[in-house]
Amino acid sequence: MKKLKGLKQKKNGMWMIDYRSPNGKRRRETIGYSRKLAEAVLAKRKVEIAEGRFLDVCKKEKIKFEDFAAEFLNIHCKANKKSWKSDFYNLETLKGYFGGKYLYTIAIKDIEKFKLERSGQVGPATVNRELATLKTMFSKAVIWDKLHESTARNVKFLKEPAGRLRFLEREEIVKVLANCNKRLRPVVVLALNTGMRRGELFGLKWHDVDFKNNIITLLDTKNGEKREVYINEQVKTALIRVRKHPESPYIFCNSLGKPCHDIRKSFFTALKKSGIKDFHFHDLRHTFASQLVMSGIDINTVRELLGHKDIRMTLRYSHLSPSHKKHAVDVLGRRMDTFWTLSPESQKSENSNISQTVDIELVK
């Protein structure tokens, strides 16, 4: 008897059909002891899959990828994420691959094909950000009852190389500050001494600064949580020297009182005069963290100062302090000394016990 693909007989004699649903998931059904019935059911399933009427598919809305992408962006991304524009650009790329297709027809192999093709065009980090957007979008489709299950759930991310870590050495810091113009210098001083992001700096208002307690309160942060930034004398001096606009609450603003956004030209000029290449404004934040670690500050404190939720983000700076592991072991060693270093009285008692033991051994 000719063997039919997808048709199997169990040890107990019952027939089972084996096939894959439109989303790529493997399915098995036990039919009964009749081979003809099993063949008929398998043929029926193949027709249903071909016509898009398979199981729960017929119960779901036939939504095209680009239509749900727009809904996902407006309802989820814009409402819950400050960085929704990144999702917008990721979705634009994804629509180039999956546009025109119904959500339920996009299988795992389609996503793997996208991952392979896209990895030949951009770096793994970019591919992973796009996959992350796709995964979240499909998860929302399931929650919003648009899909039975997410086919993107089991797609793995690409392995990413270690993140770029560029920071200024002490001599370079001196050069950059010396070549900053009057308007740029206080911005760079704050970035170097607080580790604040560019958006946090340009959104800074005078009422956010508590000169008495040397604290800056940030309400509009990347993760949406309030953060307190401690300021030193260099930051305080730099802020005091900033000319306050009479009609603007912003510390760093233009002549119209609107917050500054683009200092790229002046910052690039300062770097060029200093002879520094391959450096971006965000690297001032890396410099802040790197200099802290190289000064002996523990990683967890650096994490708190940077406002990182996950310490893994901060651990990339740990290698900059080659002595931090040795210091940890030395601290433990000093503590252990107190455990087994005996007092003079205890030492005499211990010596006496040793002598008695030796005498006994000699007698034997």
PyMOL commands that set and color helices and strands:
alter all, ss='L'
color gray80, all
select helices_A, chain A and resi 35-50+55-59+65-80+84-98+103-105+108-119+124-143+170-179+185-194+198-202+206-208+233-240+264-274+283-294+299-306+311-313+315-320+324-340+344-363
alter helices_A, ss='H'
color red, helices_A
select strands_A, chain A and resi 7-9+15-20+26-32+209-210+215-218+227-230
alter strands_A, ss='S'
color yellow, strands_A
deselect
rebuild
show_as cartoon
